[in-house]
Amino acid sequence: MKQKKFLISFNSPIILGFTFLCFIALILNYITHGITNRMFFSIYRSSPWNPLFYIRLFGHVFGHAGWDHFFGNITLILVIGPLLEEKYGSVNLSLVMLITALITGIFNLVFFPGTQLLGASGVVFACIMLSSMTSITEGSIPVTFILIAVIYIGGQIFDGIFTRDNVSHLTHIMGGGVGVVMGYFLNRKKQNRYCR
């Protein structure tokens, strides 16, 4: 009897690539004692004439303050991300991540100009809310979407008002908002394609 070979499949290139870049950014941060996070992987108020400003505007989602921060974000991304990449495609998921990075970066610059923002939590919340939109249909809102919105976004609003910590709750809310908006348009586009 011929023995079956088990192969490792590279099933989710965008999610795996994102994870790898976050891991490399974290290692570089340790090696350089924080210099690379400050230069490339965090966003803060700086001159728009500096080309690194635009790298940081998108690159801040790759930087993490430490292993706990990294594992907390990446674990959720690895659980949810491959399913989203399979449903929406690599290009659309990349677009969700890029828009999330841009919007959370701009909001941090506008509302918290003196604060250095880094981490993939905005992307995590975009993925969480996008995943809750997967079964949305014309004229109906899934109960799971309502529950996730109340638990995750409501929790972030509550924590933002009543908790003093180092967590950017506004980034989580903005990321979740991107997930909802993108989920709506991606699902609507898919439904319109099937209706023709």
N, C-alpha and C positions, 0 to 999 in steps of 0.2 A: 504494500500500500504506500502510495506516494504521500509524503508528509507535506502539509500546507505550510507555506512560508508566510510569516507575518511581517508586513512592511509598515514603516512609520510614514504616515501621510502628512504632508504640509498643508493641512486642511483650511487654514484661515490666514492667508499671507498678510493682510493688513493688521489684524490683531496680533499675530506673532511678531511682525516687524515693529509694531508700536511697543510691544513688551520688551523686545530686544533693545530698542533705542532708549527706553526708560532705564533698563538695566545698565547699559553702557554709560548713560548720563550719571547714574548713581555711583558707579565705580569711579568715573572721572572726578566726581565731586569729592569722594574720599581721598583719592590720590593727590588732588590739587588743594585740599583743605578748603573747599568751598568756592574757589576761584571760578571754576567752570559754571557752577550754578549761577553765580553773579553775572558772568559774561554772557552766557547763552541760554540757560535753562530757568530763568525767572524773569518776571516782568515788573518794572517799577518805573517811576517818572524819570525820564532822561531825554536828551536832545533827539528830536526826530531827524536831525541831520546825521546822526551816527548810524551807519548801516547795521550795526548790531542791535539797534532798537527794534528793527523789523524782524530779525531772527528771534529775538526774545518774545516778540508779540505772538509768535506761533510756538516757539520752542519751550515756553514756560510749562507746557503740559507734560514735557518729558522729565523735568527735574523733580526730585523728591528730597525731603530733608533728612531721611534716614530709612533704615530697613522696614520699620513698622509702617511708615507712611507709604513706602513702595508696595509692600505686600498687601496692605489694606486696599489700595486702588487696583493693583494688577490682578489680584484674586477675582474681584468682581468683573473686571474687564475680560478675563479669560473664561469666566463662566457664561457671561451674557454675549460677549462679542462675536464668537464664531456662529452662533445662531442668527444674529443680526446680519452678519456678512453673507451667510447662506441665503437669507430671505431677501435682503435688499441689494446685494452685490457689493463688491470691493470698492467700486468707484463711489457709490452713494454713501457707504459707511465712511470712507475717507473724507467726503464732503462734510458729513456731520461732524467729524472730528476737527476739521479745519475751521469750520464756522464756529464751533464751540470755543476753540482756542482763541480765535479773533474776538468774539463777543466778550468772553470772560476777561481777556486781556484789556480790552478797551474799557469795560466797566470798572475794572480795578484801577486803571489810570485816572478815570474820571472821579470815582467816589472815594478811593483810598490811595491818593497819589504818593503818600509817604510809606506805603506798605509794599513789601516785596512778596509777590504771589508766585507760587510754584506748585506743581502737582497735577495729577490727572483726574482729580475728583470732579471737575466740571464735565469731563468726558464720561466718567462713570455715571453721573446723573443723567447725562444725555442718553446714554445707552439704556439705563433703567427705564426712563420714560419712553424711549423709542420702542423698547421691548413690550411695554404695556399697550402700545398702539397697534401691535401686529394684527389683532383680530377686529379692528375697528371697521365698520361698514357704513355706507351712506345712511344717515338718519338714525344711527344708534351708537351709544357709547358703552363700551364694556365695563362691567362692575369692577373688574380687576384694575382697569385704568383709574377709576375713581378712588379705589382703595390705595393704590400706589401713590397717587397724587396727594391724598390726605396724609398717608404715613410718611412718605419721603419729603415732599415739598413742605407740607404742614409742619413736620418735625424740624426742618431747617429754618422756617420762619420763626417758630417758637424758640429754638436754640439761639438764633440771631438776636432776638429781643432780650431773652432772659439769661443767656449763658455768656460768660466772658472767657474766651479761649483763643487759641491760635488758629482756629478753623475759619476759612472764608465761606460763610454760609451763603452769601450773595452769589459766589461762584457756583455753588451747588444749585441754587435756584435758577440762575441763568442757564447753566448746562441742562437742567431739566426742561426749561422753556424751549431751548433749541431742539431737544429730543421730541417734544410734543409737536412743535411746528413742522419739523422735518418729517416726523411720522405721519402727520396729517397729509402733507403734500405727496409723500412717497406712496402712501396707500391710495390716495385719490387718483394719482397718475396710473397706478396699477389697475384700479377699478375701471377707469375710463378706457384703458387698453382692452380690457375684457368685454366691455359693453359694445364695442364696435363690431 
